[in-house]
Amino acid sequence: MAIEIFMPALSPTMEKGTLAKWLVKEGDEVSSGDVIAEIETDKATMEVESIDDGTVAKILVGEGTDDVPVGKIIAILAEDGEDVADIAVPAEDGANTPEPAPKESKSEPKAETAEAPAPAAAKPAPSASSADGRIKASPLAKRIAEQAGLDIGSISGSGPHGRIIKRDVEAAMSSSASGKKDTAAEETAPPAPSQVAVPTYGPHDDIPFTEQKLSNMRKTIAKRLTESKTTVPHFYLTIECELDKLLALRKELNARAEGDGIKVSVNDFIIRASALALKKVPAANVQYAGDKMYWYERADISVAVAIEGGLVTPVVRGACGKGLGQIASDMKDLAGRARDGKLMPEDYAGGTFSISNLGMFGIKEFGAVINPPQGAILAVGAGEQRAVIKDGAVAAATVMSCTLSCDHRAIDGAVGAEFLAAFKAYIEDPITMLL
């Protein structure tokens, strides 16, 4: 029996993706676990593994095809003993061509989305266990089930050959009385208000130009930040912090840890100070959700990292409970994988508070756009020598300006000011971060 390969959901919020590259061709033999394709999501390019052994009989979606909906059949494998020539293309995909959609076309991907069938949920689900006792389940389904405390073996699969996929785990969770929350549900934003029409403009006739197609990442950035600035009531608070004690402590810590390969940056101190300030002022570690609010008991800090074509926000989880050395190690790993396009969905999903630091570019002060559904983001400027008044006399100090953008639906001005006061205290007396 032919094995259908579907467009996978590579993150909890993924609805479509770009089939960037096939690593196999028709007629190739593959084994379970072999990497067969690369899928471009809104955050990174990720590898897709074969779920079964077989021969690639048909490739139904060509390289470079945009907006391929999750659940669409992208290829068919023939099992051992099957004649590849006898494999029939499913009726709903028979009109598709393996060639990618023309780059100039804006309508074909949408048409393909409209025609895309839901994964075959109407078929009775076969057993998810293989002959050798191995449970057939997608990596995402396994991860969600593990985080929710569910036994993956007790869930019926609706994927090809009874494979357990994300929607099966979510269905099991919705009917479970355990009360444990799905990590995908934690990431889901509250229902969005009605879409705001955004005008588009053509190019100037008298100016030479080059047209560049938007990547999935840039489309997502445009959509989310437009949503943020049009639906989230921002207000801004700015504070100045003296860095001289922090810079001296950083120098001492790095000298002591030189042999361990650890190098703490100013940004690592900022992450730690933000997390501790959120623990001290929990009313700032919140999320607006329509008729309710979520108060988070842990500070998971999203840190903006610039990469080619946009930015991503990998998350330092539980930063309030990590030392500076661990934060430095985590950020080095996350930033490196972000720039290489190798972040996994769990590396950037979630986060309760964001930091955007442009100090390394010499920016003195700026206001950042809130990353929904979070309630606040801290914009960090450069530390620079400024004249300050100390004991009635003018003195020089290294000063850094920080601006907090707050969602006024969730955070009031007094709460934002209280958070910045706690943050400033940690930055200006950094030894207290080590307590």
N, C-alpha and C positions, 0 to 999 in steps of 0.2 A: 504493500500500500504506500502510495506517495506521501512524503512528509512535507507539510507546508511550513515555510519559514516566514514569520510575521515581523513587521516593523516593531521592535521592542520599545517598551517604556523604560528609558534609561534614567529617569528621575521621577519623583512623585508628581511633579507638575507638568511633565512633558506631554504634549498633545500631538506635535508634529516634529519631524526632523528632516535633515538633508542626508541622502545617501551619498556620502562623499566619495567612497572608493570601494570597489570590490577587490578582494584579495584572492578570489578564486574565479574560475571561468567554467562554463558549461562543459561537463565531461570529467571534471576533477573529482577525485574521491576525497572525502573528508571524514574525520572522526569526531566524536563528541568532544567538545572542548577546543577544537581548532578554531582559530580566528578567521572569519570568512569575509568580514566587511568592516568599514569604518563609518560611523554615523556622527554627523555634526549636530550637536544640540545648541541651545542658546548659550551654553557655558563652555563647552569643550568638545573636542573630537574624541569619541570613545570607540573601543573595539567591540565587535559582536561575535560571539562564539556560536558554533554549531551545537545544537542540542541533541543530535543523533548522528549515528554513522550512516553513510550513504554516498551517492554520486550526485553531483549537481546536475539536475536534469534541465531546469529552466530558470533563467534569471529574468524576472518580470519587471524590475525597476532598475533603470540604468544608472550609472555613475553620474553624480551631479544633479540628480533630481531633487528639487526643493519641495518642502511642505508635504512630505509623505506622512500620512496620518498613522498614529500608533494603531496596530492591529491589522494593517494592510498586508496582504501576502506579497513578499518581495522576491521570493525564490521557492523552488520546489526541489526536494531531494528524492532520488529513487533509492529504495531499499535494495539490499542484496538480492539478486535474482530477477529484479525487475528490468525490463527493457526500457532504456531511457526514451527511445523513440515512441513508446506507447503512452508516455505520461501526458495526460490531458491538462491543458491550461484551464483553471476554474473560469466559469462563464463570466463572473464579475470582473475578472482581470484579463479576459481574452482580448479586449480591445486595446489594452495597454501595450506600449512598445518599450523594449529595453533601452531605447535611446533616451537621453535626458531631455527635459523640456527646453525649448529655445530660451536663451537668456533674456530676449526682449519680451517674451510673453509674460503677462501679468495674470492672465485668466486661467491658463491650463492647470497650474497647481491647485487653484481653487476648485476647478471642475473635478479634478481628481479627488479632492477632499470630499466633494459632495457625493461622488460615486462610491467612495470607499465603504465596503461593508464592515459591519461590526464583526469581530472575531466570532467564529461559529459557536455561539452560545446555545443554539437550539439543539445541537447534537448531544446525545447522552455522553456524560463524561466517563471515559475509561479510567481504569485504575492508574494512579500516579506512580505505582511501584513497578520497576523493571524486573526481569527474571532474576537478576542477581540481588534483589532486595533494595536497590538504590532508589531513593525518592527522586522523581523527575520534577524539578522546580526551577524557575528562573532565579538568578542571583538576587534580583530585587525582591521577589516574593519571599525568598529565604530570609533576607535581611529584615524585611518588615515583620515577618512572623516571629523572628528571634527577638526583635525589639519589643514586640507586643506580648511576648511570653506564650505564644501559641505553638502547639505541636504541629509541625509542618506535615507530618505523616497522617494526621487526622483530617486533613482538608482535601476535598474532592477537587480535581483539576479540570479546567475547561479548555486548556490549551491543546495543541496537537498531541495526540496519543496520550491524553490525560495529564499533560504537563501542568503543574500548578503555576499560575501566573498571578500578577499583582491583584487583579480584580477578585480572584478566588479568596485570597487572604483578607481583603477588605470586606468581602461578604461574610466571611467567618467571624471577623471582628465585630461587625454590626450586629450579629446575632448572639454574640458572646456576652455573658453577664459579668465578665472579669473586671470591667470598668477601666481597663488599661487603654491609654490613648495611642492611636496610630501616629507614627512620626510624620507621615504624609499629611494627616489632618492638622497637626501642629503647624505645618508650614503653610497651609491653605489660608489665603487672605479672606476677610469677610466679604460678603457679596458686594461686587463693585457697583457703584452708581451707574446711571445711564451713560453710555459712551459719549464723549465730547468730540464733536466734529472738528478735525484738524485740517485746515486748508493746505493744499499743496500748490506749488508754483512751478511753472516751467522755467527753463534757463533763459538768460538774456541773449537776445539774438546777435548782438554785436560783440560778444566776448567769447573767445575760444574756450572750450571746456572739454573735460573728459568725464564721461558718465561711469559711475562705479555702482554695481549692484550691492545692496545692503546684505551683510552677513546676518545669520540668525541671531548672533549676539547683539549686533547693533540694532536690529529690529526690536529685540526684547528690551534693550536699554531705552530706546525711544518710547516704547509703549508704557513701560513701568514708570519712567520719570515724568512722562506727560500725565499719567494717572495721578502720580504723587502731587505734582504742582497744581493740578486742577481740582483734586478732590480732598487733599489733606491741608487743613489750615496751618501753615507754618508760622512760627515766630522764632526770633533769634536773640540769643544772649551771648555777649562776648566778655571774656575775662582775660587778664594778663597774668602770667606766671613767671617767676624768676627761676632760672635753671642752673645757677652756679653750683649749688649743693648737689644737684642731680648729676651734673657733668663730672664733678669731682668723684662722687661715689661710683659712677659708671667706669671712670678711668681705673679706680682701685679694684673694682670687681673684675674687670677684664684682664688686669695684670695678674690677679690671683688665679684666674681660670684659663690663662693662656695655654697651659699644657693640656687642658681638657678639650680644647677645640671649641669652646663656648665664647661667643662675642655678643654681649648685650648691647642693643641699640637704644637710642632715645625713644624710638617708637615702642619698644618692648616695655619701657617704664610707663609710657602713656597707656598701653593696653592694661597693664597691671593696675595703674591708678584708676582708670575708668571702671574696671571690674570691682575694685574695692569700694569705690564711691557708689556704685549701684547697689552693693550689699548694704552700705550705710544708709542710702536713700532708696529703698525699694520702690517707692512711688514713681521713680524714673525708669524702672525696669519693667515697663508695662506695654500692652498692646490694646488698641481700641478695636472692638469687634461688634459694632452696631449697638445692641441693647445690653452689652456687657463688656467687661474689661478682663484681660488676662494679666495677672501679677506673677511674674516669673521668679522662682526662688534661686535660680542659678544665672550667673552672668556669662552668656555665650557671646563673645565679641566678634562681629564681622569686621574684617579689615580690608579696605579697598586696595586692590593690587592692579596697577596699570599693565596691560598686556597689548600685544599687537591687535589693533582693531577694536579696542574697547577696554573694559575692566571687569574684574570678577571680585567677589567678596568672600574669600575663604574664612571659615569660622574657627576661632580659638575657643574650644568648648571648656566651660568651667574655669575661665581665666582667673576668677577670684580665688580658686583653690590651688593655683599653680605658682611656682616660684619664677623669678625672672629668667633663670637658666632654662627652665622647661618651656616658657613662653618663647624665648629666643630660638630654641631648637624647633618648636612647632612652626613658628613663622618662617624660618629658613626653609623647612620642608614644604610648607604650603605655597609659599611664594615661588619656589623653584618649580614645583609641579604646575602651578598656575601658568607660568610663562612658557612651559613646555606643552601646555594643553592636556595635561594628564590628571587633572582633578577628577575625583569621583563625586557623584551627586551628594553623598553624605558629607563631603568636605565643604560644600557651600550652602547646603540646605539649612534653614533655621537661622539662628542668631537672634539675640534680643536687643542688640544695640550695635551701632556701626561707628567706625572711625575712618576718616579720610584725611591723610597727612600729605600736604603738598609743601612742607617745609624744606625738603631736599631740593625743590625747584626754586627756592628763594621767595616763595609767595608769603607775604607778610600776614594777610588776613583774608578769609573768604567765608561764604555761607554755603553749606552743602545741602543737597536735596535729600530728604528722608527716603530711606529704602523700605517701601511697604512690605509687610504690615508692621514693621518696627515703629516705635514711638519717637525715636530721636537718633540723631547722628552728630558726632563731634568733628568739627573741621579744625585741623591743626596747622598753624602757620610756622614760619621759620623762627628759630631762636636767633636773636641779633642783639648786639650791644646797644643799649639805650641809656639815656640819662634818667636816673630816678632820684627821689628825695629820701634820704635815710638820716634820721636823727637831725632833721633840719638842714642838712647839707646835701649838695648835689654829688651823686656818686654814679659810677658805671655799673651796670648789671646786664647779664644775658637774659632777655625777656622774650617770651613766646606768647602770641595771641591765639586764643582758642575760642571758637564760636559754636555754640550748641543750637542746633535746629530742632525744634520740638513740635510734635503734633498736638495742637491746642485742645483737641477733643479728649486727649488722654493725659496730658501733662500741663499743669498750670505754671504760670510764671514763677511763683514762689518755689515750686518743686524744682524747676530747672535751675533756679538760683542756688538752691540748697545743694543740688548735685555739683554744680560748678565750684561752690565753696569747699566741698569735701575733696573734689578732684584737685583743686589748687593746693590744699593742705598737704596732700600726698606728694605732689610734684615738688613743692618748695621745701618739704622736710622728708626726703625720700627714704630715710632710714626707717620711717614708720611703715613702709611697705614690706619690710622684712620681718615685722613682728608677727 
